Amino acid sequence: MSERSFSLHPASVELEPWPLAPEQIIEGAPQVHGLVLEESADGLVERGIWQHTPGVSSDVEADELFVVLHGRATIEVQDGPTLEVGPGDAAVLHAGDRTVWRVHETLRKVYQVTRAG
């Protein structure tokens, strides 16, 4: 992790392109952008900002806690719940969850991912 404390405005910070693999795109032409703000020295903890434009994509999740800054999405967890998320909502996904993200309005979230050691 960074040795320095910091603050920023995550709703307006510029993000980098994080292209989806073609097999992840289910519908539309969603674009994903992100920015890693901090990562532990061992690579097990990552904190950052992530954004997904309207469209539908699939993913296999890591252990993650996130808070939605803006936008709306329906997240379908295979063999699990369907999550409706929007501004101010917090959600937890578990490692190995197979998800389908139906993003209705460009969604931006701040997240923390924890990987197994």
C-alpha positions in Angstrom: 0.0 0.0 0.0 1.0 3.6 -0.4 3.0 5.1 2.4 1.3 8.4 1.9 -2.3 9.4 2.7 -4.2 11.1 -0.1 -7.7 12.2 -1.2 -9.3 12.7 -4.5 -12.8 13.2 -6.1 -13.5 9.7 -7.6 -16.5 10.9 -9.5 -14.4 13.1 -11.8 -10.9 11.6 -11.9 -9.8 10.5 -15.4 -9.7 6.8 -15.9 -7.7 4.5 -18.2 -9.2 2.1 -20.8 -9.5 -1.4 -19.4 -10.9 -3.3 -22.5 -13.2 -6.2 -22.1 -12.3 -9.5 -23.7 -14.6 -10.0 -26.7 -16.1 -13.1 -25.1 -17.2 -11.0 -22.1 -19.4 -8.8 -24.2 -23.0 -10.1 -24.3 -24.9 -7.2 -25.7 -24.2 -3.7 -27.0 -20.7 -2.2 -27.0 -19.8 -1.6 -23.4 -16.6 0.2 -22.5 -14.7 -0.3 -19.2 -12.3 2.1 -17.7 -10.5 2.1 -14.4 -7.7 3.3 -12.2 -5.9 1.5 -9.5 -5.4 3.9 -6.7 -3.4 1.6 -4.4 -2.1 -2.0 -4.3 -0.5 -3.8 -1.4 3.1 -4.9 -1.8 2.0 -8.5 -2.0 -0.7 -7.8 -4.6 -3.4 -9.2 -2.4 -5.4 -6.0 -1.8 -6.3 -3.5 -4.6 -8.3 -0.3 -4.3 -9.5 1.7 -7.2 -12.2 3.2 -9.4 -14.0 1.3 -12.2 -16.5 2.4 -14.8 -18.7 0.5 -17.3 -20.8 2.1 -20.0 -24.3 0.9 -20.9 -24.4 -2.7 -22.3 -24.2 -6.2 -21.0 -21.0 -8.1 -20.0 -19.9 -11.1 -18.0 -17.2 -11.6 -15.4 -15.8 -13.9 -12.8 -15.4 -12.0 -9.6 -12.8 -11.6 -6.9 -13.7 -10.9 -3.3 -14.9 -7.3 -3.6 -16.6 -4.5 -1.7 -17.7 -1.6 -3.8 -19.8 1.6 -3.5 -21.6 3.0 -6.6 -20.9 6.7 -7.2 -23.3 7.1 -10.2 -25.2 5.1 -12.7 -27.4 2.0 -12.4 -26.9 -1.7 -13.1 -28.5 -5.1 -12.5 -25.9 -7.7 -11.5 -27.0 -11.3 -12.0 -25.0 -13.7 -9.9 -25.1 -17.3 -11.3 -26.8 -19.5 -8.7 -27.2 -16.5 -6.5 -29.1 -13.2 -6.1 -29.8 -10.5 -8.6 -28.5 -7.2 -7.3 -29.9 -3.8 -8.3 -27.4 -1.1 -7.6 -27.4 2.6 -8.0 -25.8 5.8 -6.5 -24.8 5.3 -2.9 -25.4 1.5 -2.8 -22.7 -0.8 -1.4 -22.3 -4.4 -2.6 -20.2 -7.4 -1.9 -19.2 -10.0 -4.5 -17.3 -13.2 -3.7 -14.4 -14.8 -5.4 -15.6 -17.1 -8.1 -19.0 -15.5 -8.5 -20.0 -15.7 -12.2 -21.8 -12.5 -13.0 -23.7 -10.8 -15.8 -23.6 -7.0 -15.6 -26.6 -5.3 -17.2 -25.5 -1.6 -17.1 -28.5 0.7 -17.7 -26.7 4.0 -17.1 -22.9 4.5 -17.1 -21.8 3.0 -13.7 -18.8 4.3 -11.7 -17.8 2.6 -8.5 -15.0 2.7 -6.0 -13.8 -0.7 -5.0 -11.6 -2.8 -2.8 -10.6 -6.3 -4.0 -9.0 -8.8 -1.7 -7.3 -11.8 -3.3 -6.4 -15.1 -1.6 -2.8 -15.4 -0.5 
